[in-house]
Amino acid sequence: MGVSNKRPRQLNYSVNVKGPKSGNKVANTIKHYKKLQERIAFEGSTKWLINAVEIVLLKLKKYSININKI
């Protein structure tokens, strides 16, 4: 990259204005798990719900959240 006389397009925003993009990940995962449990109780165990619960359980494991304490 050489010398460029163009204006810096990637630097013309305030870094402090932008907020966190994923501040509620853990809370949303817990909320999603509870919602899926309600749906399983209402609809029964469908393949879609089983797959969705599997994904949520992996996220809970990733965030080190014990399922028994939810």
C-alpha positions in Angstrom: 0.0 0.0 0.0 1.5 3.2 -1.1 0.7 6.8 -0.3 -2.9 7.7 -1.0 -4.4 11.2 -1.3 -7.9 10.0 -1.0 -10.0 10.7 2.1 -10.1 7.9 4.7 -13.5 6.4 4.1 -13.1 3.6 6.7 -12.2 6.1 9.5 -15.0 8.6 9.1 -17.3 7.3 11.8 -17.2 7.6 15.6 -16.2 4.4 17.2 -17.9 5.4 20.5 -21.3 5.8 18.8 -21.6 2.1 18.0 -22.9 -0.1 20.8 -22.3 -3.8 21.5 -23.8 -6.0 18.9 -24.2 -9.1 21.0 -24.7 -8.0 24.6 -27.8 -10.2 25.3 -26.5 -13.5 23.8 -26.7 -15.4 27.1 -30.1 -14.0 28.1 -31.6 -14.7 24.6 -30.3 -18.2 24.7 -31.9 -18.9 28.0 -35.1 -17.3 26.8 -35.1 -19.4 23.7 -34.5 -22.6 25.7 -37.5 -21.8 27.9 -39.7 -21.1 24.9 -38.7 -24.3 23.2 -39.5 -26.3 26.4 -43.0 -24.7 26.4 -43.5 -25.6 22.7 -42.4 -29.2 23.4 -44.9 -29.4 26.2 -47.7 -28.0 24.0 -46.9 -29.5 20.6 -45.1 -32.7 21.6 -41.6 -33.7 20.4 -41.2 -32.9 16.7 -38.0 -33.3 14.7 -37.7 -29.5 14.2 -38.0 -28.9 18.0 -35.5 -31.7 18.8 -32.9 -30.1 16.4 -33.6 -26.6 17.8 -33.1 -27.8 21.4 -29.9 -29.5 20.4 -28.5 -26.2 19.0 -29.6 -24.3 22.1 -28.0 -26.9 24.3 -24.7 -26.5 22.5 -24.9 -22.7 22.9 -25.6 -23.2 26.7 -22.6 -25.5 26.9 -20.5 -22.9 25.0 -21.5 -20.2 27.5 -20.9 -22.6 30.5 -24.5 -22.4 31.7 -25.9 -25.4 33.7 -29.3 -26.5 32.3 -30.4 -27.6 35.8 -30.2 -24.1 37.1 -32.4 -22.5 34.5 
